[in-house]
Every structure is written in structure tokens, then in C-alpha cells.
Amino acid sequence: MSTSRIPVSLEIDVSKAQNMKFKSLDFQSARNPIDNNQSQMPTLQQSAIRSINKYYQSNNVKDILGYEESLLSKQLKNSEKIDYQAEVSNNMMSLKQSYDTLRNKYTKLEKEIIKMRNELEIMKQTETTLSIGVYGSEEVHEQMQLEYEKFQQQLLEVESNRKTYLHMINRMRQDNQVFKLQVNQRKDTLDQSNTVLNQANVKLSQISFKEVKAQIALEEVKKHKQLIQQERELNLTKFQQEIEQQVDLEKQRDERIKRQQEIAEIAQTDMRDTNIKKWRQLFLVNQFLSTFLKRKMEKEMSTYENIEKSFQKIKAATGICEAGEIVHKFLNRESTYSRLLISIEEYEQKIDNLKKSNEQLKEKLQNLKAEQPQDRLENKQTLLEIDELITKYQNTSNKAENARLIEQKIYNWGINYLAKIERVLGISNEKIRFYQQKYKKSDIPKLISEILKHMLENLTQVDSEQVERMITNQYRNVENLDHDNDFKKRNNRIKEYITQQSNKGTHERLSRIELTEQDTSSFDEQTQQLTYDAKDTLTTK
């Protein structure tokens, strides 16, 4: 029985030692996953990573020199070294086999114990029968006693073996639980390694995207430099041509002055020849033509300035930068005018309905005044409350109108700015109608996010002084709009009309209140009802 116990304990000790080794390997791999293979990384790849990081911080295309290091290959090498699942499955299979052998042995021993107990009971029965039947035979009694002692010793050995097997089974259960915990730990480590792999894949995709973006930025910068160089060459050629023209004009002017001096000298000497007359006639003709051309040029410049001012005013009023769209809007002015007329008619109908309701309320008031006069103070308080409600409504309506105008301006600005950016970058040459159909007023956040995306993707390094100049120019333009009376009239032409109407209404009501002088108690309920009716009309407005 003792010989079968030794190999099981040895197997358990071996499995424990293997698990301890795996634990140490897991701890080392989790602690330092990349230190072992970091020396294998080439220096060019490291320099490429540094240069790309510098580019994303400074937006300078000169810093791009290579490709970022990938951690995926190293982690795959570390993961390929140890196959945790195969080892755990082998350990579990060996444990199951040992457990099955022990279980079979335990069942066999239990059966033997049951047989021995049955034999003991039979021996006891035979002992009792023999003691009753052969009373006095001491030799038989001693033999039976010796056999009884042997059976007791066998029973003790069987019980000791049973206890040892039970102890071993308990130990095996504990070891099974420990192995299950280790399996779960290995699963957790596998999940962590999978998450690290996924993160490395995401980083790799981001790095590839950034590399493509950097290449696009390089190409765009090269194209931009070529365009700037071409423009500079054209400007240089134009400047040289202008200088040559100015030199020629100065030469002609010097020659003309010399001729005038010669003519003056000839005139002083009274040499009145036919040539002199011809030269004078030509000089007068040239002088007349020069004055005529100067006046014509001044007229054209004044017309050009007027056109430019009108264009700037139209651009400030409408928010449209392109001449084609302004012309389109000018051609469609009749349709817009007809729409405005329709809206004016609708508002006039609403005003007429309000006037009719106001007249009905006035008639009710007059009837109530004719029946029972009211108190001056109470009527003043009620009408003042109505006026306060009217003013609150006017303020809220003004705020809503301002918010709507601001939203419309932001929407127009965003569409125009997005169209400009995409035209400059060469993404698309669509008109503003396309963007208006694509982005509605409710999609302002999407529009702004699209603008920010283009700006972040295609911005190059800009001087801080240039940025400050642009900001100051924009701020000055805004201040000029605030001081511009035309702009104020366009944006505030509704408010003054509403305030004038409200002031007229309050003066009329106060004059009516001053006319009333009699007091009654039954008129309170009717005045309250009128206030409620007035509030309802305000809410409908």
C-alpha cells in the first residue's frame, strides 16, 4: 500500500515546481515585455520616431525623416515563446489521470473493507456459537482469539490506509483548486497580452495614417513653394517691365522739355516760321490729349472705387464673397421681393386680427365703464402689469431675433469659410449652394468640426506676429461695424418701431385711466378677467 503512495506525491511535487517556474516566467514577461528585444531595434527607426514626434508637435515638415517603431513584433515574439494553454492542458490531463487511479484504488479498498467487516461479523457469530457449544475448550478459544487479533490488526491497517487515501484525495482537491486558479491567472495574462496586441495594432494604424498625412503635407508644401516661386518670377518680370516703361517715359519727358525749351528760345528770337507753328499745334494737340486721358483715367478710377465700396458694403451686409453669387442674388431679387410681400401681407393680416381683438376688448372696457366705474389705482396697477408683460415679451422676442440673426451669420460664415478652405486646398470646387444643401442650420456643430479638421490637418507653422496682426485686423473690422450707422440701421430697425408702438399704447392707456374717477367693488372681478384675456392675447402673439 505504501508503494502506490510515493509516485502520486512525486507527480504533485513536479507539477507544483513547473507551475512555480511558469509563474516566475509570467512575472518577468509582464514586468519587462520589451526590454529583452529593445537592442534589436535599428537606430534609423528610432530617429524616424523622434522626427515624426517633432513634426506633430511643431508642424514643421523638415522634421519628417522616417517611420515610427512598432512594438507588435516584439510582443508577438514574447508571446510565441511560451504556450500557456498547452502546458496547462497537459498538467490538467496528468492530474485527472492520477485522480482517476486514486479514485479506483479508493473504491477497491472500500469494497475490501466492507468484505472484512462482513467476515468480522461472521467470525464474531462463530465465536459466540463456539463459546456456547464448546465451553471449556481453551485451545480453540486461544486460536480464535489469535485469529481475532490478526483480523483487528488487518482492520487497523485498512483504516490507516483509508485515512491516508482520504488525506490524499483532499490534497488532490486542494491541488485541483490551485491549478484552476493558476489557469484563470494564465487566462487573465492572455487577455492582457491580447489587449496589448490590440493597442499596438491601433498605434500602428495611427502611425501609418500620420505618415500618409505627413507625405501629403510634404507634397502640398512643395506645390505651394513652386506656386510662390512662379508668382515671384511673374512679379519680377512685371516690375522690370514697369521700370523700363518708367525709364522710357522719363526719357520722353526730358525730350519734350528740351523741345519746349527750344520752342521758347525760338519764340524769344521771333523766328516765326511754319515749322514753329506746326510744333506748337502738335504740342497743343498732345497737351489736350494728355488732359483728356487724365480726366478719363480719373473717372474710371472713381467708378472703380465706387464699385469696390459698393462690393464691400454688399459683402458686409450679405456675407457673400463671390461676385457670381451676388449677381445671382441680384437677379433673384424679384422672387425674394415677392416672398417678402407675401410675408408682409401675412403679418398685416395678423396685425388686423390683433387690432380687431383690441377693438373688441376696448368695447368691452367701454361697456364695463358705462355700467360700473372702476378705481383709478387698481386699474393702473392692472394695466401696468399688462405693460410689464408686454415689455417682457418684447425683450424676449428681441433676444430671440438677435439669437436667430447671430445663428444665421455664424451659419453663413461657416459655409463661406469651409468653401474657401476646400478651394484653397483643392479638395473641391463646389458652390455655396452645395454646402447649404449638405449642412443645414441644425448642423452648425458638424460644420465647425469640419472646418477645425481641415485647419488642424493642413496648418503649417505660422509666425506669431502674423497671427497677432490678423487678429487685430479682424478686431478693427468688428469695431468699424459697431461704429457703422448703416450696419446699426440694418440690425436695429425693428426694435425702435416696437418700442414706439409700446410707448404709444402706454400713453393712451394712462390717459384713459386718468379719465375714470368713480370707484365700485363689483368691477374687480371684471378687471381681473380682462387682464387674463390680455395675457392670453400676448401669449398667442
Secondary structure, 3 states (H helix, E strand, C coil): CHHHHHHHHHHHHHHHHHHHHHHHHHHHHHHCCCCCCHHHCCHHHHHHHHHHHHHHHHCCHHHCCCCCCCCHHHHHHHHHHCCHHHHHHHHHHHHHHHHHHHHHHHHHHHHHHHHHHHHHHHHHHHHHHHHHHCCCCHHHHHHHHHHHHHHHHHHHHHHHHHHHHHHHHHHHHHHHHHHHHHHHHHHHHHHHHHHHHHHHHHHHHHHHHHHHHHHHHHHHHHHHHHHHHHHHHHHHHHHHHHHHHHHHHHHHHHHHHHHHHHHHHHHHCCCCCHHHHHHHHHHHHHHHHHHHHHHHHHHHHHHHHHHHHHHHHHHHHHCCCCHHHHHHHHHCHHHHHHHHHHHHHHHHHHHHHHHHHHHHHHHHHHHHHHHCCCCHHHHHHHHHHHHHHHHHHHHHHHHHHHHHHHHHHHHHHHHHHHHHHHHHHCCCCCCHHHHHHHCCHHHHHHHHHHHHHHHHHHCCCCCHHHHHHHHHHHHHHHHHHHHCHHHHHHHHHHHHHHHHHHHHHHHHHHHHHHHCCCCCCCHHHHHHHHHHHHHHHHHHC
